């Protein structure tokens, strides 16, 4: 096979054959919600996982018997080509990345490899194997960074303020270039912050909900945070994966901002979370200068008008409901952990 002549889909498929989706980053928050959603839609779901001693499958344990996992790595081009050749998916959702902004300052080169060049490796595999595969790239509101206009739309210029944001800009523009150069159905979702009980504890929303649960149950005394005035457009991850799917069901590929259109500060988050369990947050929260970012972003608020008009998408879970959902989930988990320790 010539590297410049991608083959067409070779599998013989009937109209009753389920659509196949491949999700990179399936063990993450978004990957788990997306896998659930696609299973409900009747898809055959495949997930890419790295061979790692620290890989956690907790988020997908409940659907483990309904999905097929494959080992591959965004740093290894051949493994991705082999994976896509074997699975022959109709849709690829690239959710894998080094996605924690503070870590991107500690590991900027690795972040660039995973979050930027990793996108190119997946697109190259699609170009070589089957250009009929539809591709979703997880872009980020962090690409907007230090913007002058608010809210941000698909036309807002990027000004990233972290290695993570810079790498996401590369991933975004390489997706556009492959779409326009090779006629690949490739979309980028410029998703603003989206949270859930499955969010990693290193992220501020989950750090807060976990701490509130522990303080309420008497196993933690205080909570240290950085900039309480940092503001974000926070939505529910379960709503946002639906937008990813909708993008790949359209007649023409395009890029979309996915956001609630509302902005809240970390202080708002903290107050809601502590109030939900009947505690005064000011008695427990302290600020730690070590937790401040080298370059903060304060104006992130998205305008999802295009997604509403073209995809028919809108968020269903509001911010207060999201915070309560996360606190309740952590209360249940921490209480269970305490009871297990007593046994």
VENRAJO-V138631 format. One record per backbone hydrogen bond with DSSP energy under -1.0 kcal/mol. NH is the residue of the N-H (numbers start at 1). CO is the residue of the C=O. Records with the same first field share a line. If there is no record, write none. Layout:
NH=CO  CO
//
This chain:
5=2
17=14
21=44
22=91
23=46
24=93
28=25
32=28
33=29
34=30
35=31
36=32
37=33
38=34
39=35
40=36
41=37
42=39
43=38
44=19
46=21
47=68
48=23
49=70
52=50
63=60
64=61
66=63
68=45
70=47
72=49
76=73
80=76
81=77
82=78
83=79
84=80
85=81
86=82
87=83
88=84
90=20
91=20
92=134
93=22
94=136
95=24  93
104=100
107=103
111=107
112=108
113=109
114=110
115=111
116=112
117=112
118=113
119=116
121=117
122=118
123=119
124=120
125=121
126=122
127=123
128=124
129=125
130=126
133=130
134=90
135=185
136=92
137=187
138=94
139=137
141=191
143=140
144=141
146=159
147=145
152=301
156=153
159=143
166=162
167=163
168=164
169=165
170=166
171=167
172=168
173=169
174=170
175=171
176=172
177=173
178=174
179=175
180=176
181=177
182=178
186=184
187=135
189=137
190=256
191=139  189
192=258
195=235
199=196
203=200
207=203
208=204
209=205
210=206
211=207
212=208
213=209
214=210
215=211
216=212
217=213
218=215
219=214
223=284
225=286
230=227
232=264
235=193
237=195
239=236
240=236
241=237
244=240
245=241
246=242
247=243
248=244
249=246
256=188
258=190
264=232
266=230
267=228
269=265
270=266
271=267
272=268
273=269
274=270
275=271
276=272
277=274
278=275
279=274
283=280
284=281
285=281
286=223
288=225
291=288
292=289
303=152
308=304
309=305
310=306
311=307
313=307
322=318
323=319
324=320
325=321
326=322
327=323
328=324
329=325
330=326
331=327
332=328
333=329
334=330
335=331
336=332
337=333
338=334
339=335
340=336
341=337
342=338
//
